[in-house]
Amino acid sequence: MDSIIAALVSFLLIDPLKAETADKLAAARAPQTVVAEMSACTRSAALRIVERASTDPWWAVSNSVHVWVGTKAPKTLLVEVQPSCAGAVAAARPILTQRAA
């Protein structure tokens, strides 16, 4: 049962978080330090997301819906789950929010 929950959480919360951060930063050719910081934060947050989801399924369902319908940005979830990542998110925000030219 735990592996099923972990797989769902990964698909619904962690994968969108990774897509929003590391993939977009790499595509934008962001400085390597920003990419490394965001990757480390995403990895540490992923563990906390799975732990939180296993103890509070309603939180997981609620946040999954918010992320999937676009009412909550994955980077917002990252900072909520891992507050120490606020600096890395702030450094990456200009890159993540710029539009493709």
C-alpha positions as CSV (number, residue, x, y, z in Angstrom):
1,M,0.0,0.0,0.0
2,D,2.8,2.4,0.8
3,S,4.4,1.8,-2.6
4,I,1.1,2.7,-4.3
5,I,0.8,5.9,-2.3
6,A,4.4,6.8,-3.0
7,A,3.9,6.2,-6.8
8,L,0.8,8.4,-6.8
9,V,2.4,11.1,-4.9
10,S,5.4,11.0,-7.2
11,F,3.2,11.2,-10.3
12,L,0.8,13.9,-9.0
13,L,3.2,16.1,-6.9
14,I,6.8,15.3,-7.4
15,D,7.0,15.0,-11.2
16,P,5.3,18.4,-11.8
17,L,7.7,19.9,-9.3
18,K,10.7,18.5,-11.1
19,A,9.3,19.5,-14.5
20,E,8.7,23.1,-13.3
21,T,12.2,23.4,-11.8
22,A,15.1,21.4,-13.1
23,D,13.7,20.9,-16.7
24,K,12.8,24.6,-17.2
25,L,16.1,25.8,-15.7
26,A,18.1,23.5,-17.9
27,A,16.2,24.5,-21.0
28,A,16.7,28.2,-20.1
29,R,20.4,27.5,-19.6
30,A,20.3,28.8,-16.1
31,P,23.6,29.1,-14.1
32,Q,24.7,25.7,-12.8
33,T,24.6,26.9,-9.2
34,V,20.9,27.7,-9.5
35,V,20.2,24.3,-11.2
36,A,22.1,22.5,-8.5
37,E,20.4,24.3,-5.6
38,M,16.9,23.7,-7.1
39,S,17.7,20.0,-7.8
40,A,18.9,19.5,-4.2
41,C,15.8,21.2,-2.9
42,T,13.5,19.2,-5.1
43,R,15.1,15.9,-3.9
44,S,14.9,16.9,-0.2
45,A,11.3,18.1,-0.7
46,A,10.3,14.9,-2.4
47,L,11.1,12.9,0.7
48,R,9.1,15.3,2.8
49,I,6.2,15.2,0.4
50,V,6.0,11.4,0.5
51,E,6.2,11.4,4.3
52,R,3.5,14.1,4.6
53,A,1.3,12.3,2.1
54,S,1.5,9.0,4.0
55,T,0.5,10.7,7.3
56,D,-2.0,13.2,5.9
57,P,-3.7,11.8,2.7
58,W,-6.1,14.8,2.6
59,W,-3.2,17.1,2.3
60,A,-1.8,15.1,-0.6
61,V,-5.2,15.0,-2.4
62,S,-5.8,18.7,-1.9
63,N,-2.4,19.7,-3.1
64,S,-2.4,17.3,-6.1
65,V,-5.7,18.9,-7.3
66,H,-4.3,22.4,-6.8
67,V,-1.1,21.7,-8.7
68,W,-2.9,19.9,-11.5
69,V,-5.6,22.6,-12.1
70,G,-3.0,25.3,-11.8
71,T,-4.2,27.1,-8.7
72,K,-0.9,26.3,-6.9
73,A,2.5,26.5,-8.5
74,P,4.8,23.6,-7.8
75,K,7.5,26.0,-6.6
76,T,5.0,27.3,-4.0
77,L,4.5,23.7,-2.8
78,L,8.3,23.3,-2.7
79,V,8.7,26.2,-0.3
80,E,5.7,25.2,1.9
81,V,7.2,21.7,2.3
82,Q,10.8,22.7,2.5
83,P,11.1,26.3,3.8
84,S,14.8,26.2,3.6
85,C,14.4,26.2,-0.2
86,A,13.0,29.7,-0.3
87,G,16.4,31.2,-1.3
88,A,16.9,28.8,-4.1
89,V,13.3,29.4,-5.4
90,A,13.9,33.1,-5.2
91,A,17.1,32.8,-7.2
92,A,15.3,30.6,-9.8
93,R,12.1,32.6,-10.0
94,P,13.2,35.1,-12.7
95,I,14.3,32.2,-14.9
96,L,11.2,30.1,-14.2
97,T,8.8,33.0,-14.9
98,Q,10.4,34.3,-18.1
99,R,8.6,33.6,-21.3
100,A,10.2,31.8,-24.2
101,A,11.4,34.2,-26.8
